[in-house]
Amino acid sequence: MSYKVKKLIVGKGRTVSNEQNGEWVREYFELEIEVPDESELVIAKENAEGLLNEWLGIIEKAEAEQPKFSWNPEAIKWQKVEGFRGEYERYPLEGEKVEATPDYKNLLEDLKRHGGKLTRNGYFYWVFEDSSTIGRKRREVKP
């Protein structure tokens, strides 16, 4: 018997005390995401969690302690391609050789420190299974 994931629901909340009024305020958000391809399930979950963290004003500990990043994403030669979930950018293109610039190497190292995926300045970045190709996609905030 096999199962196929078609949608993902991710929820996150926090409780904050209001000491002046002696009360607690609970904030909770939930996102439901359609997952057209199961291979993108992890990316969908990471995007949802990152968006929920932004809405809740939560800064992840590793990200809060991290110094400014040492790579400029605009210095990398991104190429637009079409994937299962629409357009995204990648470097290098399939069959192309990597130009190991300092920005590329520092981004790749940053991704490795974050388990292969991270979000910076409105983009979600991830490293492909070959450990050298990097993808990025602008985070979409839908009302």
trRosetta pair geometry for C-beta under 8 A, 3 or more apart (Angstrom, degrees):
i j d omega theta_ij theta_ji phi_ij phi_ji
4 38 6.5 -116 -153 -54 73 127
5 8 6.8 33 172 -65 120 88
5 35 5.5 -4 121 73 100 141
5 38 5.3 112 45 -109 101 96
5 41 5.9 50 83 -100 151 130
6 34 6.9 -31 159 -149 70 73
6 35 6.4 171 178 56 19 84
7 32 6.1 10 173 -179 122 90
7 33 6.4 162 -160 84 72 45
7 34 5.3 -41 -102 -105 88 49
7 35 6.1 168 -104 9 26 85
8 32 7.4 163 84 -155 45 48
8 33 4.8 -15 61 61 93 99
8 35 5.4 66 -15 -36 104 123
8 41 6.7 141 -65 -148 139 83
8 44 5.6 126 37 120 149 128
8 45 6.3 -105 171 -77 153 78
8 48 7.0 -147 112 -16 118 157
9 30 6.4 7 -176 -179 95 106
9 31 7.1 174 -149 88 51 47
9 32 5.0 -15 -101 -103 83 75
9 33 7.6 177 -81 19 34 70
10 30 7.1 171 89 -153 41 60
10 31 5.3 -7 59 57 88 94
10 33 7.2 10 6 2 104 113
10 45 6.2 143 -77 -139 138 68
10 48 4.0 112 47 130 147 138
10 49 6.1 -99 173 -63 146 68
10 52 6.6 -129 123 -27 108 143
11 28 6.6 15 -178 -178 106 97
11 29 6.9 -176 -146 96 65 43
11 30 3.9 -19 -98 -102 96 89
11 31 7.5 178 -79 19 50 59
11 52 7.6 147 -164 -124 24 152
12 28 7.3 -176 96 -146 33 62
12 29 6.3 -9 60 60 75 83
12 30 7.9 154 16 -86 52 52
12 49 6.8 101 -45 -133 144 67
12 52 4.1 106 40 149 128 141
12 53 7.1 -32 116 -63 161 58
12 56 6.4 -99 116 -24 109 148
12 58 7.8 -97 150 15 133 150
13 26 6.2 19 173 -180 127 90
13 27 5.8 177 -152 94 78 53
13 28 3.4 -22 -93 -99 123 79
13 29 7.1 156 -82 16 69 55
13 56 7.3 175 -139 -106 27 137
14 26 7.5 -178 94 -148 35 56
14 27 5.6 -1 56 56 77 97
14 56 5.3 115 6 -171 121 127
14 58 6.6 163 -48 -68 144 117
15 24 5.4 6 -179 179 109 113
15 25 7.0 159 -156 80 59 42
15 26 4.8 -23 -101 -99 84 75
15 27 7.7 179 -85 20 35 66
16 24 7.2 153 77 -159 35 64
16 25 5.1 -21 63 62 88 95
16 27 7.2 22 1 -2 107 106
17 23 7.5 164 -155 92 60 35
17 24 5.5 -39 -101 -102 63 72
17 25 7.7 164 -101 17 14 76
18 21 4.7 5 116 42 117 102
18 22 7.4 -42 91 20 77 15
18 23 5.1 -2 53 63 109 80
18 24 7.3 -172 14 -89 79 21
18 25 6.0 65 -27 -19 109 109
19 22 7.0 25 -164 -77 34 47
27 56 5.9 155 107 -122 129 88
29 52 5.3 -173 81 -132 117 90
29 55 5.3 20 -12 101 165 148
29 56 6.8 -139 13 -54 118 96
31 48 4.8 -158 73 -146 139 108
31 51 6.8 63 -53 83 156 128
31 52 6.6 -125 -9 -62 117 105
33 44 5.1 170 124 -178 149 117
33 47 7.9 114 -106 80 158 112
33 48 5.8 -113 -28 -71 138 128
35 38 6.6 70 139 -92 122 44
35 40 6.5 -174 -157 81 91 91
35 41 5.6 35 -154 -96 149 73
35 44 5.4 -102 -100 -11 101 170
36 40 7.5 17 59 46 73 131
36 84 6.0 -171 95 156 112 101
36 85 6.2 159 40 -89 118 79
37 40 5.0 69 79 9 93 106
37 84 4.1 -18 -3 159 149 155
37 85 6.9 -123 26 -47 108 89
38 41 5.4 -6 -165 -34 55 116
39 84 7.2 111 61 12 108 159
40 43 4.8 -52 -166 45 74 117
40 44 5.7 82 133 -29 85 99
40 83 8.0 116 -82 145 135 125
40 84 6.1 -154 -26 74 135 127
40 85 5.7 157 -179 -25 174 129
41 44 5.7 -55 -147 35 30 112
41 45 6.4 29 155 -19 65 106
42 45 5.7 -53 -148 36 31 111
42 46 6.3 31 154 -18 65 107
42 117 7.7 -178 139 -21 105 157
43 46 5.8 -55 -147 38 30 111
43 47 6.3 32 155 -19 65 107
43 117 7.2 -164 -108 -121 68 148
43 124 7.2 112 -164 140 91 140
43 126 6.2 -70 -104 -40 104 160
44 47 5.9 -56 -149 36 29 111
44 48 6.3 27 155 -18 64 108
45 48 5.8 -58 -148 38 29 110
45 49 6.2 26 156 -16 66 108
46 49 5.9 -55 -144 39 29 109
46 50 6.2 30 157 -19 64 109
46 117 5.3 -30 -153 130 168 146
46 119 7.7 173 153 -41 100 107
46 124 6.8 128 112 -153 111 127
46 126 7.8 126 68 -80 159 118
47 50 5.8 -58 -148 37 27 111
47 51 6.3 26 156 -17 64 108
47 119 7.9 123 -112 -80 55 128
47 124 5.6 -44 -93 -79 90 160
47 139 6.4 172 -148 -123 98 94
48 51 5.9 -57 -148 37 29 110
48 52 6.3 28 155 -17 65 108
49 52 5.7 -55 -145 39 31 111
49 53 6.3 36 154 -22 65 105
50 53 5.6 -52 -149 34 31 114
50 54 6.6 33 152 -20 63 102
50 119 4.6 97 -147 -12 151 157
50 124 6.9 173 37 -97 162 106
50 139 7.1 -108 103 -112 128 144
51 54 5.6 -51 -152 32 34 113
51 55 6.5 33 151 -17 65 104
51 139 6.7 174 -77 -174 98 127
51 141 6.9 162 -137 -104 117 82
52 55 5.6 -53 -147 37 34 112
52 56 6.2 20 157 -7 67 111
52 58 8.0 0 120 35 73 123
53 56 6.0 -66 -143 48 28 102
53 58 4.3 -94 -150 70 78 100
53 59 7.4 112 169 -85 114 24
53 60 6.6 -24 -147 -42 154 90
54 57 7.6 30 -179 -72 29 33
59 63 5.8 -127 180 87 83 109
59 64 4.4 98 128 -71 119 105
60 63 4.5 75 66 15 91 109
60 64 6.7 -167 86 -13 40 89
61 64 5.8 -57 -141 35 28 110
61 65 6.3 15 165 -9 65 111
62 65 6.3 -64 -146 42 26 103
62 66 6.3 38 153 -41 62 110
62 114 7.0 151 125 -108 142 85
63 66 5.6 -49 -147 17 31 121
63 118 8.0 152 -93 -151 108 108
66 69 7.5 16 146 -68 120 76
69 106 7.3 132 172 145 86 115
69 107 8.0 54 171 -97 127 64
69 110 5.9 26 -139 -105 114 153
69 120 6.5 -19 -2 -127 154 154
70 106 4.6 -114 94 -162 93 146
70 110 7.8 177 42 -58 79 119
71 75 7.6 -131 -177 50 71 115
71 76 7.9 26 171 -39 112 115
71 102 7.6 -163 -108 128 80 71
71 103 4.4 114 -153 -154 85 66
71 104 7.6 143 -144 -38 128 14
71 106 3.9 -178 -63 91 106 113
71 107 4.3 -167 141 -55 170 80
71 110 6.6 -120 11 -6 130 137
72 75 4.3 70 86 -3 106 112
72 76 7.8 176 97 -15 63 80
72 103 5.1 -65 47 -119 70 131
73 76 5.9 -51 -162 23 47 113
73 78 7.8 24 170 -42 87 127
73 103 7.5 178 -80 175 23 122
73 107 7.0 100 -93 -96 72 138
73 120 7.5 167 -39 91 134 121
73 121 7.4 -153 16 59 140 134
73 123 6.8 137 -154 46 171 157
73 125 8.0 -133 -108 -78 126 131
73 136 7.1 92 -155 -91 130 171
75 101 6.6 -140 136 129 109 149
75 103 4.2 139 82 -14 121 167
76 91 5.2 -125 164 -5 111 171
76 101 7.2 -166 -98 57 67 130
76 103 5.6 -138 -56 115 86 121
76 104 5.6 121 -110 -79 106 82
76 107 6.8 -22 -59 2 145 157
76 134 7.6 -41 178 73 156 135
77 91 5.9 127 74 -120 63 122
77 92 7.7 25 80 -111 104 73
77 99 7.2 50 17 39 126 128
78 89 3.9 16 -179 174 119 130
78 90 7.0 120 -151 50 73 17
78 91 5.4 -81 -98 -49 50 108
78 136 6.7 -60 -121 44 133 118
79 89 6.5 144 66 -154 31 75
79 90 6.1 -38 61 64 84 68
79 91 6.7 126 9 -85 84 64
79 92 7.7 44 9 -167 124 44
79 93 4.9 -15 55 -67 159 102
80 87 5.8 -2 -169 -169 103 110
80 88 7.6 165 -145 91 61 24
80 89 5.6 -45 -90 -95 53 75
81 87 7.2 159 83 -146 33 64
81 88 6.5 -25 64 68 79 69
81 89 7.3 121 17 -120 78 27
81 90 5.6 -20 17 17 127 113
81 93 7.2 146 -63 -123 126 86
82 86 7.1 -75 -147 -177 70 27
82 87 5.7 -40 -101 -92 61 64
83 86 6.5 -3 60 63 80 32
83 87 7.4 137 18 -112 79 13
83 88 5.3 0 2 18 127 114
85 88 7.8 46 76 -35 89 117
87 137 8.0 146 106 -124 56 97
88 135 5.5 28 139 -173 132 107
88 136 6.7 172 -178 82 95 37
88 137 4.2 -52 -121 -81 104 100
89 135 6.9 147 84 -159 49 59
89 136 5.1 -19 67 62 99 88
89 137 7.2 169 22 -78 72 50
90 93 6.8 112 92 -94 103 46
90 128 7.8 38 -144 -39 123 126
90 133 6.1 8 -176 179 113 102
90 134 6.7 165 -152 87 64 47
90 135 4.7 -27 -97 -100 88 72
90 136 7.5 168 -84 18 42 65
91 98 7.9 91 148 -122 84 80
91 104 7.0 -115 121 -117 133 112
91 133 7.2 177 90 -152 38 62
91 134 5.5 -8 58 58 84 94
92 96 3.9 -132 157 90 121 111
92 97 6.7 -45 117 84 178 17
92 98 5.2 -142 -18 -87 126 59
92 99 7.5 114 -80 6 121 74
92 132 8.0 -12 18 131 95 99
92 133 6.6 -92 42 -112 59 82
93 96 4.3 73 58 -4 80 130
94 133 8.0 12 -83 -109 61 147
98 104 6.9 166 -174 157 103 152
98 132 5.6 -95 -54 169 149 120
99 104 7.0 136 88 -5 66 157
100 104 6.0 -133 -144 81 38 126
100 105 5.7 53 -174 -59 86 106
101 104 4.7 95 53 8 80 103
101 105 6.9 -151 90 -4 40 88
102 105 5.8 -58 -143 41 31 110
102 106 6.0 27 160 -17 67 110
103 106 6.0 -57 -142 40 26 107
103 107 6.2 28 157 -19 63 108
104 107 5.9 -57 -147 37 27 110
104 108 6.3 27 155 -19 64 109
104 134 7.6 -166 -149 8 82 139
105 108 5.7 -55 -147 37 29 112
105 109 6.3 30 154 -18 64 107
106 109 5.6 -52 -145 38 32 112
106 110 6.3 37 153 -21 64 105
107 110 5.6 -53 -147 36 31 114
107 111 6.4 34 152 -20 64 104
107 125 7.1 -111 -175 -174 109 155
107 134 6.4 30 124 -118 123 168
108 111 5.7 -52 -149 35 31 113
108 112 6.6 33 151 -20 63 103
108 127 6.7 87 -137 -101 73 129
108 132 7.2 -5 -124 -132 139 48
108 134 6.6 -117 -86 -62 79 125
109 112 5.6 -51 -150 33 33 113
109 113 6.6 34 151 -19 64 103
110 113 5.7 -54 -152 34 32 112
110 114 6.5 10 155 -1 65 112
110 118 6.6 -75 140 25 99 156
111 114 6.0 -72 -147 50 30 98
111 116 5.7 32 164 -136 95 29
111 117 6.9 37 -151 -61 89 19
111 118 6.2 -136 -107 7 61 108
111 125 6.2 -108 -92 124 111 114
111 126 7.2 124 -146 -147 125 26
111 127 4.7 121 142 -35 145 115
111 134 6.8 -156 -40 -116 160 110
112 116 7.0 31 -101 -71 39 56
112 127 7.3 18 -65 -7 65 159
114 117 6.4 -110 119 72 106 39
114 118 4.2 46 102 -64 165 111
116 126 6.1 35 148 -157 81 75
116 127 4.7 -105 -149 43 80 100
117 124 7.1 1 -170 -180 100 90
117 125 6.7 170 -149 91 53 58
117 126 4.3 -6 -102 -103 91 86
117 127 7.4 -130 -63 13 57 70
118 124 7.7 -179 97 -152 31 54
118 125 5.5 -8 62 58 74 101
119 123 6.9 176 -150 89 62 42
119 124 5.1 -28 -98 -100 86 65
119 125 7.2 172 -90 16 32 75
119 139 6.7 37 -143 -52 121 135
120 123 6.1 -17 68 59 65 88
120 125 6.8 -3 22 -3 98 120
122 138 6.0 0 144 -149 96 81
122 139 5.6 -132 -169 34 56 99
123 136 4.8 8 177 -175 123 113
123 137 6.8 148 -156 72 75 28
123 138 5.7 -50 -100 -98 71 49
123 139 6.8 -158 -102 -14 17 83
124 136 6.7 161 80 -152 47 60
124 137 5.4 -17 57 61 97 83
124 138 7.9 113 14 -158 78 4
124 139 5.6 102 -28 -69 98 90
125 134 6.3 -8 -168 -176 99 106
125 135 7.1 159 -153 86 50 51
125 136 4.8 -18 -99 -98 72 90
126 134 7.3 162 84 -155 37 62
126 135 5.3 -12 61 59 86 97
126 136 7.7 164 19 -82 63 46
127 131 6.3 31 156 -132 125 38
127 132 7.8 77 -163 -7 104 8
127 133 7.1 129 -163 79 61 51
127 134 5.6 -36 -103 -101 65 70
127 135 7.8 172 -95 18 17 75
128 131 7.5 -96 82 -26 64 22
128 132 7.6 -37 58 58 98 47
128 133 3.9 -1 25 74 130 106
128 134 7.3 -129 -5 -73 85 22
128 135 6.5 90 -54 -18 92 104
130 133 5.4 56 57 6 116 102
